Amino acid sequence: MILGIGTDILNANHLAESSLSPSDPFLKKTYTEREIAEAMTHLDAHSYYATRFAGKEAVFKTFGAHPDSIRLDEIEILGDENGAPKVTLHGRARRMAEAMGASHVHISLSYDLPFVIAFAVMEKRDN
């Protein structure tokens, strides 16, 4: 059963290169340490960050929650063993998902620069 869906589109040019510097508070406020480490393995870290930002916004929208209820760094999107994006929730996001009965968040990320798009579905397993 679908609990929520979310989509987001972003002009990657709006995500300033300067905000992706390790010394910028935006980076640590938005991305997990593991996402930052994974971004450093990509040739185009800017596109990596932009798609993950859109993905986090799409996942957030699956909750149908107040904007202050979840921090973006509580939504982690990393590549699985095949490179496909996988969502892991932490902190309040995880607790909210558990309270909703969510079992999984599916996500699709795509880009045609300068635009990136993300689509997320929060699922509850039927018993």
C-alpha positions as YAML, in Angstrom:
chain: A
units: angstrom
residues:
- id: 1
  name: MET
  ca: [0.00, 0.00, 0.00]
- id: 2
  name: ILE
  ca: [1.27, 3.48, -0.85]
- id: 3
  name: LEU
  ca: [1.49, 5.84, 2.12]
- id: 4
  name: GLY
  ca: [2.83, 8.85, 0.24]
- id: 5
  name: ILE
  ca: [4.45, 10.08, -2.95]
- id: 6
  name: GLY
  ca: [6.75, 12.99, -3.59]
- id: 7
  name: THR
  ca: [8.51, 14.57, -6.52]
- id: 8
  name: ASP
  ca: [10.99, 17.40, -6.87]
- id: 9
  name: ILE
  ca: [12.70, 19.18, -9.74]
- id: 10
  name: LEU
  ca: [15.71, 21.41, -9.28]
- id: 11
  name: ASN
  ca: [17.81, 23.60, -11.52]
- id: 12
  name: ALA
  ca: [21.26, 22.38, -10.43]
- id: 13
  name: ASN
  ca: [22.65, 25.86, -11.10]
- id: 14
  name: HIS
  ca: [20.70, 27.07, -8.06]
- id: 15
  name: LEU
  ca: [22.85, 24.85, -5.85]
- id: 16
  name: ALA
  ca: [25.92, 27.05, -5.66]
- id: 17
  name: GLU
  ca: [29.32, 25.37, -5.92]
- id: 18
  name: SER
  ca: [30.44, 27.45, -2.92]
- id: 19
  name: SER
  ca: [27.77, 25.85, -0.71]
- id: 20
  name: LEU
  ca: [29.28, 22.44, -1.49]
- id: 21
  name: SER
  ca: [32.62, 23.27, 0.11]
- id: 22
  name: PRO
  ca: [33.46, 21.12, 3.15]
- id: 23
  name: SER
  ca: [33.65, 24.29, 5.25]
- id: 24
  name: ASP
  ca: [30.12, 25.45, 4.34]
- id: 25
  name: PRO
  ca: [27.48, 24.73, 7.02]
- id: 26
  name: PHE
  ca: [24.91, 23.99, 4.27]
- id: 27
  name: LEU
  ca: [26.76, 20.82, 3.34]
- id: 28
  name: LYS
  ca: [26.78, 19.37, 6.87]
- id: 29
  name: LYS
  ca: [23.20, 20.50, 7.52]
- id: 30
  name: THR
  ca: [21.90, 18.83, 4.36]
- id: 31
  name: TYR
  ca: [24.00, 15.72, 3.73]
- id: 32
  name: THR
  ca: [25.21, 12.85, 5.92]
- id: 33
  name: GLU
  ca: [28.90, 12.08, 6.33]
- id: 34
  name: ARG
  ca: [28.43, 8.97, 4.20]
- id: 35
  name: GLU
  ca: [26.78, 11.00, 1.39]
- id: 36
  name: ILE
  ca: [29.63, 13.52, 1.48]
- id: 37
  name: ALA
  ca: [32.16, 10.68, 1.30]
- id: 38
  name: GLU
  ca: [30.29, 9.06, -1.60]
- id: 39
  name: ALA
  ca: [30.09, 12.40, -3.45]
- id: 40
  name: MET
  ca: [33.87, 12.68, -3.29]
- id: 41
  name: THR
  ca: [34.15, 9.44, -5.31]
- id: 42
  name: HIS
  ca: [32.18, 10.94, -8.23]
- id: 43
  name: LEU
  ca: [33.76, 12.95, -11.01]
- id: 44
  name: ASP
  ca: [30.86, 15.43, -10.86]
- id: 45
  name: ALA
  ca: [30.16, 15.96, -7.16]
- id: 46
  name: HIS
  ca: [27.92, 18.95, -7.96]
- id: 47
  name: SER
  ca: [25.47, 16.78, -9.94]
- id: 48
  name: TYR
  ca: [25.64, 14.13, -7.20]
- id: 49
  name: TYR
  ca: [24.69, 16.69, -4.55]
- id: 50
  name: ALA
  ca: [21.97, 18.21, -6.74]
- id: 51
  name: THR
  ca: [20.25, 14.87, -7.44]
- id: 52
  name: ARG
  ca: [20.47, 13.91, -3.75]
- id: 53
  name: PHE
  ca: [19.02, 17.29, -2.74]
- id: 54
  name: ALA
  ca: [16.04, 16.77, -5.07]
- id: 55
  name: GLY
  ca: [15.75, 13.22, -3.74]
- id: 56
  name: LYS
  ca: [15.66, 14.37, -0.13]
- id: 57
  name: GLU
  ca: [12.94, 16.90, -0.99]
- id: 58
  name: ALA
  ca: [10.91, 14.19, -2.76]
- id: 59
  name: VAL
  ca: [11.26, 11.80, 0.19]
- id: 60
  name: PHE
  ca: [10.29, 14.59, 2.59]
- id: 61
  name: LYS
  ca: [7.10, 15.14, 0.60]
- id: 62
  name: THR
  ca: [6.10, 11.47, 1.03]
- id: 63
  name: PHE
  ca: [5.56, 12.23, 4.72]
- id: 64
  name: GLY
  ca: [3.07, 15.04, 4.11]
- id: 65
  name: ALA
  ca: [4.69, 16.68, 7.14]
- id: 66
  name: HIS
  ca: [5.34, 20.20, 8.38]
- id: 67
  name: PRO
  ca: [8.59, 21.62, 6.93]
- id: 68
  name: ASP
  ca: [10.23, 21.84, 10.36]
- id: 69
  name: SER
  ca: [9.44, 18.24, 11.34]
- id: 70
  name: ILE
  ca: [12.32, 16.53, 9.50]
- id: 71
  name: ARG
  ca: [15.87, 17.65, 8.75]
- id: 72
  name: LEU
  ca: [17.28, 16.83, 5.32]
- id: 73
  name: ASP
  ca: [20.32, 15.13, 6.85]
- id: 74
  name: GLU
  ca: [17.91, 12.60, 8.40]
- id: 75
  name: ILE
  ca: [17.19, 11.39, 4.86]
- id: 76
  name: GLU
  ca: [20.20, 9.56, 3.43]
- id: 77
  name: ILE
  ca: [20.43, 8.51, -0.22]
- id: 78
  name: LEU
  ca: [23.37, 6.30, -1.12]
- id: 79
  name: GLY
  ca: [24.09, 4.00, -4.01]
- id: 80
  name: ASP
  ca: [23.44, 0.30, -3.38]
- id: 81
  name: GLU
  ca: [25.79, -2.46, -4.55]
- id: 82
  name: ASN
  ca: [24.61, -1.85, -8.14]
- id: 83
  name: GLY
  ca: [24.75, 1.95, -7.88]
- id: 84
  name: ALA
  ca: [20.97, 2.41, -7.64]
- id: 85
  name: PRO
  ca: [19.89, 5.03, -5.09]
- id: 86
  name: LYS
  ca: [18.67, 3.65, -1.76]
- id: 87
  name: VAL
  ca: [16.95, 5.64, 0.99]
- id: 88
  name: THR
  ca: [17.82, 5.21, 4.66]
- id: 89
  name: LEU
  ca: [15.98, 7.27, 7.27]
- id: 90
  name: HIS
  ca: [17.51, 8.44, 10.54]
- id: 91
  name: GLY
  ca: [16.31, 10.28, 13.66]
- id: 92
  name: ARG
  ca: [12.86, 11.86, 13.55]
- id: 93
  name: ALA
  ca: [12.36, 10.83, 9.92]
- id: 94
  name: ARG
  ca: [12.84, 7.18, 10.87]
- id: 95
  name: ARG
  ca: [10.55, 7.46, 13.90]
- id: 96
  name: MET
  ca: [7.84, 9.17, 11.84]
- id: 97
  name: ALA
  ca: [8.07, 6.51, 9.11]
- id: 98
  name: GLU
  ca: [7.82, 3.74, 11.71]
- id: 99
  name: ALA
  ca: [4.79, 5.41, 13.30]
- id: 100
  name: MET
  ca: [3.16, 5.56, 9.85]
- id: 101
  name: GLY
  ca: [3.87, 1.87, 9.32]
- id: 102
  name: ALA
  ca: [6.25, 2.52, 6.43]
- id: 103
  name: SER
  ca: [8.34, -0.43, 5.32]
- id: 104
  name: HIS
  ca: [10.32, 1.10, 2.45]
- id: 105
  name: VAL
  ca: [10.91, 4.30, 0.51]
- id: 106
  name: HIS
  ca: [11.51, 3.80, -3.21]
- id: 107
  name: ILE
  ca: [13.32, 6.54, -5.10]
- id: 108
  name: SER
  ca: [14.24, 7.39, -8.66]
- id: 109
  name: LEU
  ca: [16.77, 10.11, -9.49]
- id: 110
  name: SER
  ca: [17.46, 11.50, -12.95]
- id: 111
  name: TYR
  ca: [19.06, 14.50, -14.57]
- id: 112
  name: ASP
  ca: [19.41, 16.37, -17.82]
- id: 113
  name: LEU
  ca: [21.56, 19.22, -16.64]
- id: 114
  name: PRO
  ca: [20.92, 21.78, -15.54]
- id: 115
  name: PHE
  ca: [17.76, 20.05, -14.32]
- id: 116
  name: VAL
  ca: [17.56, 17.17, -11.86]
- id: 117
  name: ILE
  ca: [14.40, 15.34, -10.86]
- id: 118
  name: ALA
  ca: [13.46, 12.88, -8.15]
- id: 119
  name: PHE
  ca: [10.40, 10.76, -7.50]
- id: 120
  name: ALA
  ca: [9.78, 8.91, -4.22]
- id: 121
  name: VAL
  ca: [7.14, 6.49, -2.97]
- id: 122
  name: MET
  ca: [6.69, 5.52, 0.68]
- id: 123
  name: GLU
  ca: [5.32, 2.01, 0.96]
- id: 124
  name: LYS
  ca: [3.56, 0.09, 3.70]
- id: 125
  name: ARG
  ca: [3.71, -3.66, 3.34]
- id: 126
  name: ASP
  ca: [0.33, -5.33, 3.21]
- id: 127
  name: ASN
  ca: [0.01, -7.95, 5.92]
...
